[in-house]
């Protein structure tokens, strides 16, 4: 099943404008990459005069998931299925929208969580046949600086597949992981090597090149990780990184016996060799 096409049709049937974003470039200076679908809409959330409802699929990168990508659920690069309503849809409308869409792609949430301050949201789920509702005061609030609110999270087989946030108590911000839904709908499993490759290619596609700072440093780090895992990426940047790595390793091997007792900081400050970067 093509979940993207199903979501597009589902939104269009409800006259909701839908778009597919292409780049992981951030929409402001607070992050290196776009980490969530709502990032581009901060001004609309804060504009009390603005009313509209839109949907999209936004590619995102979250580097804080880097060390967890082998656990079969976390990804560096992923696509967020989003729904954003600015002072139009209610929580009841939104819960109904999402349960109906999930049913359309043959997913039934195992359970949902709600903050104890928003117990009235229970009835909206129960009307739709979702009866396993759990209270989670710690995780059912969300904030991105000055924009935040209560949220409800939906789970399947113990994995969070999406959440519905009620920013500023009068807006809607929804995010569902496309790849997580595909795991349940199409049996698509998370593969660490493929995740690393997809992340690198998406960063390159978004206009970045390997560098020693910011987005370029992240790209270089991912290329190194692909190399360390013994995989190959068919791209000139990967070939260049292997050549760079080989030169660093050669220099290190020439010097390591003489300076075997030196610290990692010394190696970097004196010879520009970052021991965390090389495969040795």
JOJODA-V84425 format. One record per run of one state. SS is the DSSP state (H for helix, E for strand, C for the rest). FROM is the first residue (numbers start at 0). TO is the last residue. If there is no record, write none. Layout:
ss:SS from:FROM to:TO
ss:SS from:FROM to:TO
//
This chain:
ss:C from:0 to:1
ss:H from:2 to:12
ss:C from:13 to:15
ss:E from:16 to:19
ss:C from:20 to:23
ss:E from:24 to:24
ss:C from:25 to:31
ss:E from:32 to:32
ss:C from:33 to:35
ss:H from:36 to:45
ss:C from:46 to:50
ss:E from:51 to:60
ss:C from:61 to:61
ss:H from:62 to:67
ss:C from:68 to:75
ss:E from:76 to:85
ss:C from:86 to:89
ss:H from:90 to:103
ss:C from:104 to:109
ss:E from:110 to:113
ss:C from:114 to:114
ss:H from:115 to:126
ss:C from:127 to:131
ss:E from:132 to:134
ss:C from:135 to:139
ss:E from:140 to:143
ss:C from:144 to:145
ss:E from:146 to:155
ss:C from:156 to:157
ss:E from:158 to:166
ss:C from:167 to:169
ss:E from:170 to:176
ss:H from:177 to:184
ss:C from:185 to:190
ss:H from:191 to:204
ss:C from:205 to:212
ss:H from:213 to:227
ss:C from:228 to:234
ss:H from:235 to:254
ss:C from:255 to:262
ss:H from:263 to:270
ss:C from:271 to:279
//
